[in-house]
Amino acid sequence: MATVRVVHRQPALWRQCHRTAAIGICHLHTSSSSHASSKEHYKVLVLGGGSGGITMSARMKRMLGAENVAIVEPSEMHYYQPIWTLVGAGAKGVASSGRPTASVVPSGVKWVRSRVQEINPDTNTVRTGNGMEISYQYLIVALGLQLHYEKIKGLPEIEDWVKFKIGSNYSVQTVEKTWSALQNFKEGNAVFSFPNTPVKCAGAPQKIMYLTDAYLRKTGKRAKANVVYNTSLPVLFGVKKYADALWEIVKSRDIQVNLRQNLIEVRADKQEAVFENLDNPGETKVLEYEMLHVTPPMGPNPVVKGSLLADEAGWLDINKETLQHNKYPNVFGIGDCTNLPTSKTAAAVAAQSSILDRTISKVLKNEKPDRKYDGYTSCPLVTNYNTVILAEFDYSGQPLETFPIDQSKERWTMYHMKADVMPHLYWHGLLKGFWGGPGPYRKIMHLGMK
């Protein structure tokens, strides 16, 4: 994960949450932090200590030996961000989502405790914020994406989110503010936004909406509440099978969904949120709120965007099947920083990691990559404190379900998997480089027919 000097005026609350990878991180044993002007070389250099960076470091250690692998990451803590949906709803504590980076970087792998300053693929070098220049034979870019809270007018000036009943499940600094706003809700509008940009985990903005509805019912406040979901998208969810199921839920729970509405301003003193109608630019609507959940606009990692590795939009330009860079064959990518046309989730990273492991093993032997990533991604759509719709799909937006049941139905078993099984699988499977997604199990579950 790379950080940059932020030039926008921002409150201390989320000044540090501007930069985030697929999931945040860092290591012990062989770390370095202040070697000005020093030079080092590694066979494989990994940029970013999020889910993609850590799992690929573990896989490269097994493939090449720890002494041949280094990872660049400035953060002291690594966070399992998918659990923040439940943290924002009071079902989990934020402390359960984080572990020291030192505990997740593979032992023996060199941890360069600094941010990435510059990538130069023409010279196979990376410059870090602490003055190091690192050369590489192969580069894996896993720098995540950038949160842009500052692009919402009025939001950077708000120092006390709790006072103005604002929360966001997208950063460790703001996720508990969501729970505070929910607990302090009395009556009025509970408003939830979805920005007009690519986002990570596109289901998360509405998961907290369903949980808010459930909490207000449980506490007897629902009769005095209007639950409003304003999304920039023209659909409730991108895959029709699951969208149809979700529409039934919002109708049965009297939740108001407004499509093509983009949050552009927050007037905290009046507790007002201003939305622009994307189908009629310039037309705005002001909503008073008693609780506001903000999903920030997101964009490419600035270091990637400013490098020769980016496509026109600023995302890492890689082959969507092999995850190898389209111009530089010794560069590879994984996760949120890439231009892969699939939903940006930890589940996608898991599936990508097994493909990328295979691709690199072939490239090392001067052979042609023979496995193709199908775009698999997953979104456990939390619809209550005990139910989940487990959405799984591919590049084409077609369901690619693991279990031989209709996964568009709300199930308590899937909630248990989301809340309890997946975190364990993340810490002890994915980050160790052992979990590459449910593909092999899907074939077994479907008797080899998927």
Salt bridges, closest charged atoms under 4 A:
GLU40 OE1 - LYS110 NZ 3.00
GLU76 OE2 - ARG113 NH2 2.35
GLU118 OE1 - ARG127 NH2 2.70
GLU133 OE2 - LYS39 NZ 3.95
GLU150 OE2 - HIS8 NE2 3.64
GLU150 OE1 - HIS18 NE2 3.50
GLU150 OE2 - HIS148 ND1 2.93
GLU157 OE2 - ARG9 NH1 3.78
ASP213 OD2 - ARG217 NE 3.06
ASP213 OD1 - ARG222 NE 2.57
ASP244 OD2 - LYS240 NZ 2.72
GLU265 OE2 - ARG267 NE 3.34
GLU272 OE1 - ARG267 NH1 3.37
ASP279 OD1 - ARG260 NE 3.05
GLU290 OE2 - LYS165 NZ 2.75
GLU321 OE1 - LYS372 NZ 3.90
ASP357 OD2 - ARG59 NH1 3.90
GLU367 OE1 - LYS362 NZ 2.96
ASP370 OD2 - ARG358 NH2 2.74
ASP370 OD2 - LYS362 NZ 3.68
GLU401 OE2 - LYS241 NZ 3.03
ASP406 OD1 - LYS241 NZ 3.40
GLU410 OE2 - ARG253 NH2 2.83
ASP420 OD1 - LYS92 NZ 3.35
ASP420 OD2 - HIS416 ND1 2.90
